[in-house]
Structures are given as C-alpha cells and as structure tokens.
C-alpha cells in the first residue's frame, strides 16, 4: 500500500509542476499566489514531500481548480468504470485523513470522494479551496463536526449538508470512533 501512496505523491508533484508550467509561472509566482514557500513547492514537485490537505487546498486555489479536479488530473486515467482497487488513495501526512477518489474521470461537472477521518482529528482548509465549486457533505458513519466560517454543524450518520459561501472550514472528528463521509463536488467546468 505504501508503494501506491508514494506513487500518488509522485503523480501529485508532477501535476503541480505541469499546472504551474502551463500557466508560465515560476516557483516564485506559485509561491506568491498560493502562500506556500518555494522550497516546499520544489520538494512537492519532485515527490520528496507529501503535501498536506492544507497545501493541496492552497495549490488548487492558486490554479483556480477544485481540489478534486487537481487530484483527479494527477491520479486518474479516463474510463467510465473505476473499480475500488483502482481508485486513487491519498493520505494527509499530517492528520492521517484518507481521501479516496471514487468517481471515474468524465465530462460530468462533478466528482465523488470518500473520506476517512481518524478519531480526534482536525483538518483545516482555506476558503480558496471552495471558490470554484459547490459541495455536498454526506456522513456515512460516525460524527463529523464541520466548522464553516463562524457556523458549526454537527453531522451524524445519514446527514447531508450543502456547503455555503466559500469560507475557511475545519473538518473535525472530535470523537473516539472513526468518521466516514462522502464529498460530492459540483464544479463549474
């Protein structure tokens, strides 16, 4: 499994470099637009560092892409069927948050992502990660505390929430049990 995860880190780094170069940006320009240091961008692009969820959100915001679109461009091949064993998995090295891209690449303006959020974990994401899309959060198991700007939502299994106007968010599992949820991302492609 770690080999597959390392491979995803290499693909993510390559994709970030491709997105940066396609825009004609230097490392310095991406650093200014994302708020990520040149040194860290260089490490991520070379696959020497696994980006955290916060870094991925900053990169996607700088590129004007949803985080799901950036990850899908890095991880996936075209096809209408994406079997579970082929679904790309990425683990946030900071929190242990596990992201599995469920939906196949298609021309539909949506992605489906499965998240496992370990107990006693908080994952902050900046508003820039949500500017270009709308999202539904559907709790599949456990309890998710979602802090959306100044509003706190406590979601139980089966609850579904549409995120509002883009604002800084914190996805938190404040319990001793795992939390699983799906994110349905509707983008403006």
N, C-alpha and C positions, 0 to 999 in steps of 0.2 A: 504494500500500500504506500509506503513512504516513497518508493520509486515513482509511482503515479503522481503523488503530490509534488515531488521535486520537478517532474516533467511539466506540471501545470505552472509552477513558478517560472520555469524557463520560457514557457509559452506566453505567460503574462508579461514578463520582461521584454520579450521580443515584440509583443503587440504594442506596449507602451512606446518603445523606440519607433516602431512603424508609424503610430499615430502622431508622434512628435515630429518625425522627419517629413511625413506627408503634409504637415502644416508649415514646413520650413522653419521650425523653431529650433533654437539651440537649447542646450541643457539649461542655460541661464534663463531663457524665456519661459520654459516649462516650470522652472523653479519659481519664477515671479508669479505666474498665473495660478499655480497650484498651492503655493506656500510650503512646498517640500524642498529640502536642500538639494543642491546639485549633486553632492556626494551620495545622498540616499537614492536619487533618481538613477545615477550611474550604477550603483550596486543592484538596484532592482532590474534595470535594463539588461545587465549582464547575468542575471539569475543568481547573484551572490547573496541576495537578501529576499526573503519572502515578505511582500508588502502586507501591512495590516489592513483591516477593514477601513480604518480612517484614511490611510494613504490611497487605497483604491477609490474611495469616495472623492478625495481631492483630485486625483488624476482624472476621473470621469467628469467631474465638474469643469475642470480646465479644458477638456476636449469638447465639452458640450454634448456629452453622451451620458446615457444612463449607466450605472454601474453594471447592470445586467448586459447591456449591449457591449460594453468594453470587455467584460468577461467572456461573453459568447464569441466575440471576434477572436479572442485569444485561444479559446478552448475547443471550439466545435467545428465539425465538418457538416456540409449540407446533407439533407435527407429528411424524409417525413417521419421516420421512426427513430427514436433514441432510446435504446434499451437501457435498463437500470445500470448494468455493468459498464456501459459506455458513457454514462452521464458524468461530466467532469465534476470533481470534488476539489474544493479549496478549503483549507483550514487557516483561520486567522492565527498567526503565531503568537499573538499577544493574549487572546482570550480563549482560544480553543473553539470558537464559533465555527461551525462547519456548514459550508454552503454547497449544495448540490444543484446544478442546473438541470432541470427536469425536461423542459420543452425543447424539441428539435429546432434547428435553425429554419426559419421560414419567412415568408413575406408578411405574416401576420404582425400587427404592431403590438405584440405582447410577448412576454416571457413568463415562465413559471419556475420559481426557485424554491427549494426545500431547505429549511434552516434547522439545525440542531444547536440550541443554546444551552451550554452546560449550566448546572446549578451555580448560584451566586456569581453570575457573570453580567457585566455591563458592556455594551458596545455602543459608543457614541458615534454618530455620523452627522456631518455638516449639512446644512440646507442645500449646498451646491450639489449634493448627490441626488436631489429630488426635483431640480428646476425643470428638467426636460421631460417629466413623466408624471403619471398618476399611479398610485399603488393601492392594492388591497392586501391587508394582512389577515390571514385566516389561521387561527390557532388549532393545531391538530392534536396536541396533547400538552398537558401541563398548564402553567400560568405565565403569561407574558405581561410585563409592565412596560408600557410604551410611553415615554415622556416626549411629547411633541410640542416643542416650544415651552409654553407655560402650562400646558394641559397634560395631565397624567391619566392614561387609560389602563385599567387592569382588565386583561382579556383572559377568559377561561376557554377550555376546550370547546370548539364549535363556534366561538365568537369570530366575527369578521368585521374589520374596520377599514374604511377608506381614509388614507392619509389626507390631511387638508393642505392648505397653502404651505409651500416649502418653508421649513424651519429646521433648526438644529433638532435632532432626535437622539434619544437614548433607548436602545432595546435592552431590557434588563430581565433577567431571571433571578428573582430575589428569594426563590425557594430552594429546598434541598433536593428537588426532583428535576430531571431534565425537562426542557421545553422544546417542542417541535412546532414549527409553523411554516406555512407556505406564503410566499410573496408573489402576487400576480402583478406584473409590471406592465402597464399600458403606456407605450411611448408614442411620441409624435415623430414618426419616421418620415 
